[in-house]
């Protein structure tokens, strides 16, 4: 093997090992033990989850886009009149 291939293999191995180590350190293995003051509420239903993480962002995006378009149209109308 050439020197360049050895360097690339070593680099790839180092990145793979570092990524695996980070994933292992951040694994939720200790999530089952409760911390002091931990008081989880009831879980969300499927409809609540879809509403919170799908519908709400779409509605918020549409409201912001509508406000931007309304502001842009009113600015164009005042420029053409004046």
Secondary structure as UniProt FT lines:
FT   HELIX           3..25
FT   HELIX           28..30
FT   TURN            31..32
FT   TURN            36..37
FT   HELIX           46..50
FT   HELIX           51..55
FT   HELIX           56..81
//
